[in-house]
Every structure is written in C-alpha cells, then in structure tokens.
Amino acid sequence: MTLMQKFLGAAAAVALSAGAVAAEPALIFDLGGKFDKSFNEAAFNGASRWAEETGGKFLEIELQSEAQREQALRRFAEAGANPVITTGFAFATPVEAVAGDYPDTKFVNIDGWMPEVPSNVQLIGFQEHEGSYLVGMMAAMASKSGTVGFIGGMDIPLIRHFGCGYAQGAKAVNPDIKVVTNMTGTTPAAWNDPVKGSELTKAQIGQGADVVYAAAGGTGVGVLQTAADEGILSIGVDSNQNHLHSGKVLTSMLKRVDVAVYNSMKAGADLETGGFTILGLAEEGVGVAMDEHNAALVTEDMKAAVEEARAKIISGDLKVEAYYTNDSCPVHQF
Amino acid sequence: MDFLTLLQVLDTTIRFATPLLLACLAGLYSERAGIFDIGLEGKMLAAAFFSAAVAYTSGNVWIGLLAGVAVSVLLSILHGLASITFRGNQLISGLAITMLVGGMTVLVAQDWFKQGGRTPQLEGAARFEPITLPFAIGPADAEAKGEQLSKLIAEASPLQQIYSELISGHPILVYLALALVPLTWWVLFRTRFGLRLRAVGENPASVDTAGVSVVSLRYSAVLICGVLCGLAGAYLATAMQAGFVKDMTTGRGYIALAALIFAKWRPWYALWTTLLFGLFQALELRTDVIENVIGMAVQSQLLGALPYILTVVILAGFVGKAIPPRAGGQPYVKER
C-alpha cells in the first residue's frame, strides 16, 4: 500500500466518523419566524424539549426570504444533519427537489404535500379540520351575537381547511350562525402582519362577531390583542395561546407540531420515511386547550359537547368534511 | 350598506391615515425646504422600535414617545449632515438610512428582548389608550351596562353614532396629527419662518442674498421632519399596535411620499390625500362592503395598489400638474 493510499484511507475514515458524530437534527423555521407564538414556536418548543431530555444539540435557521429555502436545506444536508425538519407547506417543493441529491439524509416536512413522496422524505400532516370543528362548536356556544369570525393568514387551501372545519363546528351548534371570514393576504408576509390582523378583527367586530378564531401565525398576535382590547373572545392556534391574554382567550386549537418535531428528532437517523403521517384527534395531534387561563370561560355544557363530538369523530360517527376533498367547503363560501 | 358600516369604514380610515398624514407632513416640511427625503420609512421604523422598546422597559408610553422622536431626529441630523453640510446626494442618503434601520431594529430587538426581532407586548401605561371624548359612548359605559361597545353604539342616535364611533375613541396622537394640519398651513403661509422656508426650497440664492442662513433654515426643516416621523413611528408601535414587529411600517413611508406628490406639497391637500389613501387601505379589509355597494367583487390587491396607480396618473400630468419645489434635491453651494 502506498503512502498516498494510506492517507486517502485515513481521510475517508475521518470523514465517515465525522459524519456519524455530527448527525445532529436540524430544524428550519418558515417565514413566520421562530417566535411567532404559534406554529413555528411550537416546533421550536418540541425541539427544545428533545434537546433538554437527551442533552443533544440541534441546528436551526430562521428564514428571511423565499430564496433561502433550498440553500438552507442543502447547507444542513451537507453539514451532515439528520434528519432535516422543515415547517410549513411551502417547503414541500424545495424538499422534493433537494431530497434526491442527499439519499443518506432524511427530510421531514410538516404541513406539506407531494404527489409522490421520495423514499427519504416523511410528510407529517394534521387533521386541522377536526380540531377546528371543536373550537368552532365552542365559539358558537360562547357567542351571544350569533356571529363568529375567522381570520386566516395566507390564503391557501390549508388555511381554508382550518376555516371550513371551524364553520362546520359552529353550524353544528347553531345552524343560523353567521361566520365571517377574512384572509390577511396572499403572500408569506401575511403570516407576520399583526397590524392588519388587528384591523381585520375590528372590521369583524363591526360585522357583529364576538368570538374570533385566528389561524394566522404571527398575525394572530394582533388579532388576540385587539380582541382582548375590545372585550370580545378570541381563539388561538397551533400553540396554546390561552396565557397571552388570560381570561380573554376562549381556547386554542392545538396542533401538536411540537410532538411531531420531538418524535422525529427522537427517532433520529432511524426515522421511518417515504410516506405520510397523519395526526388527528385520535392521535392527539390536534385538540383544544383547557387550562387555568380559560377555566372561567368554558362552561360545563361546552366541555360535555366537545367531549361528545370528539368521541364521535374518533369513532367515525361524525365526519368533518375536509376542504381538500372538493376544494370547497360545504357550509361556507370563502 | 347601512350607516353604521359606513362609519366603521371611515373610523378605520382615520386610524390608517394618521401615520400617513404625519409622515406626509414630515416630508412636506423637508421637501418645501429643498431636501428630498426618501428616508421617511426608515425614520418611522426606527421610531417605532425605540418607542416600543423604551415604553416597555420604562412602563411609560410618553418616555417611549420621546425616545422614538429622539432617534428619528438623530437620523434626520445624519441626513442633514450628508445632504446639507457635505452636499451629498439626498436620495442616496435617505435610502441608506432606510436600509440601515431595517436591519438594525431587528438586530437590536433580538439582542435586547430575544423574541425574534420583536418587542414584548405593551400593556397598560406603556401604550396609548383610546380617548373617550365627553358625552361619547366609550368602553366605560359598555362595562357599566355589561354590553358590548359596538352594540351600544348601534342603538344610539345617528348623531351620537358619528360622535362616538368616528370622532371619539382615538388615541391622542390622532387628534395631534389632525391639529398639525392647520398649524402647518399657518406656519408655512402666515409666518416669516414659513416664507423663508418655502423660499429656500425655490431659490436658496435669493434667501442667501437677503442675509438669511440657508443652512440653518434647511436644518430646521429637517429637524421638524424628524420630529413628525418620530410621532408617526410611535403611533404605529404604541397606539395602533401594542409593540414592535419586524418591518412594521410596511412601505407607509413611501405611500406618504406618493401622497405628498398627490397633495402637491400643500398641507390641506395632504390631509385629504392621506384620508383617501387611508380609505383605500380600509376598504381593502372590507371587500364585502364594496361588493354590496357596486355589486361586484373587487380584488383587495387592486385596492392596495391604488395609491401608487393614482400617483403615477398624477405624475403623468392627467389630473393637474404636480410641480415640486424648484431647488429640491440640489445642495446649495454658496460660491463656485
């Protein structure tokens, strides 16, 4: 064996072992920002929990612009991170494009959809319409005016999916209820525009709404703030937002992004890939938040009704229509 | 569309128009004195951040307001140094300020508060609360009767509705901004200072010949601009919202510049123009109202773009002529 070969062999061994050591998971936050108090923050909380429990470390980056998506994915994959977890539907396309180039890296995308899932990609989806249905019921029961509001972030099918479940829940309690819906915008900036969220809330209050559900990432901060200022109830989303304005947030539609991230990181390199994971009420992937901050707002009737509907949805007796089925909502026109 | 809905839309219009009006008046002073300022956006953003940050740490919104104005004035002095003292390009200096602030605010916010480039939510005395004018129906009445405020107003007489919904219930900065319009008119057109300020924007050489300092006049205009931008920024972060978020001015400084052209550099026109632009922004949120009135749906994006479209139409000379101050954009050189 020549000296050269020895060197090459040693270098390869070092490179391999370095790869094995540096297999830290990576987390990429979408444009709403890591501290949106909602979707991305839930992902961050899940990752932090994993880091605390295992003493491990994870890589992270907060995107500043659309152009960085693919760049961030490639950089983490090349740095040897495994798995690379991304939040937000907008990552589906770049992940699909990049996954083939890094067959040894596993990619996870939350909320995304691909026609064909590559073998090293796992997509995690939530049954948001089921959770939204439950908070819609609570909204209708808490409303005195007979009008409830919904404020979405970016106008995409996913957010209409939230709104559709909400409208179905509200109408199940009170068939005559009026559901007012608004979307903040059509660009990713709509996830972080509390000023507009605030004004939309005022506009909905003007139309009679006295419970407003915000499914809008960081924009929701403005919605909840204005609702609290104007003395109406609001409903948070993704993370438990009840504590943001204690006693003024009716509940939060939990979407356990934190659990999804935690589980993916825990599985590490052994993560099962190549398909969809769907988390619904049965898997506790979605749910309603009950804690000391909203205890005074939630009546026994509400609790009983929510529990009953929850059980029925899990058992299949009650079917909440998904917006995706026909790209339209049976009870509401967006 | 019923009367109350109209009032609600107009109410939103006033809230949206206030920061535009303040920024527009700021630009008016500066440009009337011959200093173009495309850094309005940056100054507003800096003031928004520092007013929210200081209001949060001190717990007093007035101290926050002072801090916001102070930072905005500092940036104005920077702009003045570059464009008056060192006779640099005014557009470049303004743009540089905007770019600097866009990055700096987020960086400082992250360092101070560790919340991803935003300030914590402001509460209580750390933000400007709406003022209920005498005899108007306000939140206090709603609480006393245990009803919702909007419901109480809906039951009141039309005159009381106008008074309570539209005129009462705004933070103090809104009334201040409205009061600044006649004040600006009076200062510019009825005082010696105003005459000289306008002259320095039209023909600085003649002002200089008369023995009046061009430099100090221009500096005072730029300083006034800084104060007004500071108010606009503080309004965004401490009155309209409860805290600062990244890029929260979202182009309002540029819309204010467009409004300034539309208003042909006149204070009363500035008020009407910013109200009009505010109305477009308000209607963008209430497309249902437009649909009811004109019977067809209008894309909200179109409404968002209308201020810019109208400005282009004006600039193209279709609706009257917008003639900027003659010496605008040119540094004054005493001797060649």
HADDOCK unambig.tbl for C-alpha pairs under 7 A between the chains (distance, minus, plus):
assign (segid A and resid 33 and name CA) (segid B and resid 116 and name CA) 6.91 0.50 0.50
assign (segid A and resid 34 and name CA) (segid B and resid 116 and name CA) 6.57 0.50 0.50
assign (segid A and resid 35 and name CA) (segid B and resid 115 and name CA) 5.84 0.50 0.50
assign (segid A and resid 35 and name CA) (segid B and resid 116 and name CA) 5.52 0.50 0.50
assign (segid A and resid 195 and name CA) (segid B and resid 241 and name CA) 6.27 0.50 0.50
assign (segid A and resid 200 and name CA) (segid B and resid 285 and name CA) 6.22 0.50 0.50
assign (segid A and resid 206 and name CA) (segid B and resid 8 and name CA) 6.67 0.50 0.50
assign (segid A and resid 206 and name CA) (segid B and resid 150 and name CA) 6.95 0.50 0.50
